[in-house]
C-alpha cells in the first residue's frame, strides 16, 4: 500500500534509486539490522538493482518465479524517510530498527 498525502511514495525509478543505493551501503557497512525474518532475507537475496538509461536503479527479480515484495516495501520505507522534509524522520534510527510490530 502506498502512503497518501504528504507522506506518499511514488514507486518510480527516480525514487527507488537513492533508496537502493542507501540500503546497499547500509548492508555493506553493517548498519542495517532486522529481526532475522526469513521472508525478508529471501526477498533481499532475490532482488537486483537494474539501471535505466539515465543510471537510476530500480528493483527487479533475478528470476521470474522469485518474490521481492518485502525488499521493495523496505526500499519504499527507506525512500520515504530519505525524502522526508518534515524534520521528523531519522534514517539512521530507521536502519537500526526497521521492523515495527
C-alpha positions as a Markdown table, in Angstrom:
| # | Residue | x | y | z |
|---|---|---|---|---|
| 1 | Unk | 0.0 | 0.0 | 0.0 |
| 2 | Unk | 1.3 | 3.4 | -0.9 |
| 3 | Unk | 1.0 | 6.2 | 1.6 |
| 4 | Unk | -1.3 | 9.1 | 0.9 |
| 5 | Unk | -1.0 | 12.8 | 1.2 |
| 6 | Unk | 2.4 | 14.4 | 2.1 |
| 7 | Unk | 3.8 | 11.0 | 3.1 |
| 8 | Unk | 3.2 | 9.5 | -0.3 |
| 9 | Unk | 5.9 | 7.4 | -2.0 |
| 10 | Unk | 5.6 | 7.2 | -5.8 |
| 11 | Unk | 7.1 | 3.9 | -7.0 |
| 12 | Unk | 9.3 | 5.4 | -9.7 |
| 13 | Unk | 12.8 | 4.5 | -10.7 |
| 14 | Unk | 13.9 | 8.0 | -9.7 |
| 15 | Unk | 12.5 | 7.5 | -6.2 |
| 16 | Unk | 13.8 | 3.9 | -5.8 |
| 17 | Unk | 17.4 | 4.6 | -6.9 |
| 18 | Unk | 18.5 | 6.6 | -3.8 |
| 19 | Unk | 16.9 | 4.0 | -1.5 |
| 20 | Unk | 18.6 | 1.1 | -3.3 |
| 21 | Unk | 22.0 | 2.8 | -3.0 |
| 22 | Unk | 21.4 | 3.6 | 0.7 |
| 23 | Unk | 20.3 | 0.1 | 1.5 |
| 24 | Unk | 23.2 | -1.4 | -0.3 |
| 25 | Unk | 25.6 | 0.9 | 1.5 |
| 26 | Unk | 23.9 | 0.2 | 4.9 |
| 27 | Unk | 24.1 | -3.6 | 4.3 |
| 28 | Unk | 27.8 | -3.5 | 3.3 |
| 29 | Unk | 28.7 | -1.3 | 6.3 |
| 30 | Unk | 26.7 | -3.4 | 8.8 |
| 31 | Unk | 24.3 | -0.5 | 9.6 |
| 32 | Unk | 21.1 | -2.5 | 8.6 |
| 33 | Unk | 19.8 | -4.8 | 11.2 |
| 34 | Unk | 16.5 | -6.7 | 11.3 |
| 35 | Unk | 14.9 | -9.4 | 13.4 |
| 36 | Unk | 16.1 | -12.3 | 11.2 |
| 37 | Unk | 12.9 | -12.6 | 9.3 |
| 38 | Unk | 13.4 | -15.4 | 6.8 |
| 39 | Unk | 11.0 | -13.9 | 4.2 |
| 40 | Unk | 12.8 | -10.6 | 4.2 |
| 41 | Unk | 16.2 | -12.4 | 3.8 |
| 42 | Unk | 14.8 | -14.4 | 1.0 |
| 43 | Unk | 13.4 | -11.3 | -0.8 |
| 44 | Unk | 16.6 | -9.4 | -0.3 |
| 45 | Unk | 18.5 | -12.3 | -1.9 |
| 46 | Unk | 16.2 | -12.2 | -4.9 |
| 47 | Unk | 16.3 | -8.5 | -5.8 |
| 48 | Unk | 18.7 | -6.9 | -8.2 |
| 49 | Unk | 19.1 | -3.2 | -8.9 |
| 50 | Unk | 18.8 | -2.7 | -12.6 |
| 51 | Unk | 19.8 | 0.6 | -14.2 |
| 52 | Unk | 17.7 | 2.6 | -16.5 |
| 53 | Unk | 19.1 | 4.6 | -19.4 |
| 54 | Unk | 19.9 | 7.5 | -17.0 |
| 55 | Unk | 21.7 | 5.3 | -14.5 |
| 56 | Unk | 18.9 | 5.2 | -11.9 |
| 57 | Unk | 18.4 | 1.8 | -10.3 |
| 58 | Unk | 15.1 | 0.1 | -9.9 |
| 59 | Unk | 14.3 | -3.2 | -8.2 |
| 60 | Unk | 13.8 | -6.3 | -10.3 |
| 61 | Unk | 13.8 | -10.1 | -9.8 |
| 62 | Unk | 16.8 | -12.3 | -10.7 |
| 63 | Unk | 14.3 | -14.9 | -12.0 |
| 64 | Unk | 10.5 | -14.5 | -12.7 |
| 65 | Unk | 9.4 | -17.0 | -10.1 |
| 66 | Unk | 11.1 | -15.2 | -7.2 |
| 67 | Unk | 9.4 | -12.8 | -4.9 |
| 68 | Unk | 10.9 | -9.4 | -3.9 |
| 69 | Unk | 7.8 | -7.8 | -2.2 |
| 70 | Unk | 9.3 | -7.4 | 1.3 |
| 71 | Unk | 12.5 | -5.8 | -0.1 |
| 72 | Unk | 10.5 | -3.4 | -2.2 |
| 73 | Unk | 8.5 | -2.4 | 0.8 |
| 74 | Unk | 11.7 | -1.8 | 2.7 |
| 75 | Unk | 13.1 | 0.3 | -0.2 |
| 76 | Unk | 9.9 | 2.3 | -0.2 |
| 77 | Unk | 10.1 | 2.9 | 3.5 |
| 78 | Unk | 13.8 | 4.0 | 3.3 |
| 79 | Unk | 12.9 | 6.2 | 0.2 |
| 80 | Unk | 10.1 | 7.8 | 2.2 |
| 81 | Unk | 12.4 | 8.5 | 5.2 |
| 82 | Unk | 15.1 | 9.9 | 2.9 |
| 83 | Unk | 12.6 | 12.2 | 1.1 |
| 84 | Unk | 11.0 | 13.5 | 4.4 |
| 85 | Unk | 11.1 | 17.2 | 4.7 |
| 86 | Unk | 9.3 | 17.5 | 8.0 |
| 87 | Unk | 12.4 | 17.1 | 10.1 |
| 88 | Unk | 10.9 | 14.2 | 12.0 |
| 89 | Unk | 12.4 | 11.3 | 10.0 |
| 90 | Unk | 15.7 | 9.8 | 11.1 |
| 91 | Unk | 17.2 | 7.4 | 8.6 |
| 92 | Unk | 19.9 | 6.0 | 10.9 |
| 93 | Unk | 17.3 | 5.2 | 13.6 |
| 94 | Unk | 15.1 | 3.6 | 11.0 |
| 95 | Unk | 18.0 | 1.5 | 9.7 |
| 96 | Unk | 18.8 | 0.4 | 13.3 |
| 97 | Unk | 15.2 | -0.7 | 13.9 |
| 98 | Unk | 13.3 | -1.1 | 10.6 |
| 99 | Unk | 10.8 | -3.7 | 11.9 |
| 100 | Unk | 7.8 | -2.4 | 13.8 |
| 101 | Unk | 5.3 | -4.6 | 15.4 |
